[in-house]
Amino acid sequence: MFKSYGIIGWPLGHTMSPALHNWGFGEFDVEASYAAWPVSPDDLSSFMGQIRTRPISGLSVTIPHKQTVMDYLDAISDRAAQVGAVNTLYWDNDILCGENTDVVGFIAPLRSLDQLPDSALVLGAGGAARAVIVGLKELGVQYISVANRTRSKAKELAEEFKIDCIDWNARMDTPWGLVCNTTPLGMSGDFEGLSPWSADAFTPDMVAYDIVYNPLETRFLRDAKTAGCKTISGLEMFLHQGLAQFRLWTGLDMNETGARHLLLNALKG
């Protein structure tokens, strides 16, 4: 039976998810397709009513639906509950389930490090920061802090996850093992060329992780690389969260090397 998958968000804009998943279906001769479905907040209820009848076999979920979509699910994973958001919907028989593969995606490249940093600073306090914090806790990073321009948001997040809140203006005063940017600074468009970190504040023993993947090398990562830091691009998080989604939906493991090559070529145009 032919299966239908897709991604919902608003505004959806450009997404590499259709290219990734349709390539995976083709590699395994799976009779399925993956489409981009722009769904406004006002239309979410109607769309989620259709998912049980169309039928839709699985969904990726992005901004602004990662939290509101949970109201329409039958079950969510412990990990999704911890994050307080889902990015993947799948069926377990007749039960519509929610998972958060952003955590898996974030963790994957860190597992390949020779040594895991014992301290981490998360820049930003939005939904992505929540997945990053849960991931760092899963990895057992001992000292985790969060900093955000609006201190009240960082403080709220810190209290919820029982981590420290650092003043934005003091974020570079402490030597960190890992600094992760979850802000839009550096992202293609109005924020391109900006960085949440001063070039002279990087030290060679730091790991710089940017969840932004377009452009592939942000100013944050470029400055970190120049300083001799280990750098991790947001493409790795995007890739691995997608591989985890594909596995949930099909039970198959997409070829990681081939998928990375596909995404790199797509970003380079």
Secondary structure in CASP SS format (residue, H / E / C, confidence):
PFRMAT SS
TARGET T0000
AUTHOR 0000-0000-0000
METHOD secondary structure of the structure
MODEL  1
M C 1.00
F C 1.00
K E 1.00
S E 1.00
Y E 1.00
G E 1.00
I E 1.00
I E 1.00
G E 1.00
W C 1.00
P C 1.00
L C 1.00
G C 1.00
H C 1.00
T C 1.00
M C 1.00
S H 1.00
P H 1.00
A H 1.00
L H 1.00
H H 1.00
N H 1.00
W H 1.00
G H 1.00
F H 1.00
G H 1.00
E H 1.00
F C 1.00
D C 1.00
V C 1.00
E C 1.00
A E 1.00
S E 1.00
Y E 1.00
A E 1.00
A E 1.00
W E 1.00
P E 1.00
V C 1.00
S C 1.00
P H 1.00
D H 1.00
D H 1.00
L H 1.00
S H 1.00
S H 1.00
F H 1.00
M H 1.00
G H 1.00
Q H 1.00
I C 1.00
R C 1.00
T C 1.00
R C 1.00
P C 1.00
I C 1.00
S C 1.00
G E 1.00
L E 1.00
S E 1.00
V E 1.00
T C 1.00
I C 1.00
P C 1.00
H C 1.00
K C 1.00
Q C 1.00
T H 1.00
V H 1.00
M H 1.00
D H 1.00
Y H 1.00
L C 1.00
D C 1.00
A E 1.00
I E 1.00
S C 1.00
D H 1.00
R H 1.00
A H 1.00
A H 1.00
Q H 1.00
V H 1.00
G C 1.00
A C 1.00
V C 1.00
N C 1.00
T E 1.00
L E 1.00
Y E 1.00
W E 1.00
D E 1.00
N C 1.00
D C 1.00
I E 1.00
L E 1.00
C E 1.00
G E 1.00
E E 1.00
N C 1.00
T C 1.00
D H 1.00
V H 1.00
V H 1.00
G H 1.00
F H 1.00
I H 1.00
A H 1.00
P H 1.00
L H 1.00
R H 1.00
S C 1.00
L C 1.00
D C 1.00
Q C 1.00
L C 1.00
P C 1.00
D C 1.00
S E 1.00
A E 1.00
L E 1.00
V E 1.00
L E 1.00
G C 1.00
A C 1.00
G C 1.00
G H 1.00
A H 1.00
A H 1.00
R H 1.00
A H 1.00
V H 1.00
I H 1.00
V H 1.00
G H 1.00
L H 1.00
K H 1.00
E H 1.00
L H 1.00
G C 1.00
V C 1.00
Q C 1.00
Y E 1.00
I E 1.00
S E 1.00
V E 1.00
A E 1.00
N C 1.00
R C 1.00
T C 1.00
R H 1.00
S H 1.00
K H 1.00
A H 1.00
K H 1.00
E H 1.00
L H 1.00
A H 1.00
E H 1.00
E H 1.00
F H 1.00
K C 1.00
I C 1.00
D E 1.00
C E 1.00
I C 1.00
D C 1.00
W H 1.00
N H 1.00
A H 1.00
R C 1.00
M C 1.00
D C 1.00
T C 1.00
P C 1.00
W C 1.00
G C 1.00
L E 1.00
V E 1.00
C E 1.00
N E 1.00
T C 1.00
T C 1.00
P C 1.00
L C 1.00
G C 1.00
M C 1.00
S C 1.00
G C 1.00
D C 1.00
F C 1.00
E C 1.00
G C 1.00
L C 1.00
S C 1.00
P C 1.00
W C 1.00
S C 1.00
A H 1.00
D H 1.00
A H 1.00
F C 1.00
T C 1.00
P C 1.00
D C 1.00
M C 1.00
V E 1.00
A E 1.00
Y E 1.00
D E 1.00
I C 1.00
V C 1.00
Y C 1.00
N C 1.00
P C 1.00
L C 1.00
E C 1.00
T C 1.00
R H 1.00
F H 1.00
L H 1.00
R H 1.00
D H 1.00
A H 1.00
K H 1.00
T H 1.00
A C 1.00
G C 1.00
C C 1.00
K E 1.00
T E 1.00
I E 1.00
S C 1.00
G H 1.00
L H 1.00
E H 1.00
M H 1.00
F H 1.00
L H 1.00
H H 1.00
Q H 1.00
G H 1.00
L H 1.00
A H 1.00
Q H 1.00
F H 1.00
R H 1.00
L H 1.00
W H 1.00
T H 1.00
G C 1.00
L C 1.00
D C 1.00
M C 1.00
N C 1.00
E H 1.00
T H 1.00
G H 1.00
A H 1.00
R H 1.00
H H 1.00
L H 1.00
L H 1.00
L H 1.00
N H 1.00
A H 1.00
L H 1.00
K H 1.00
G C 1.00
END
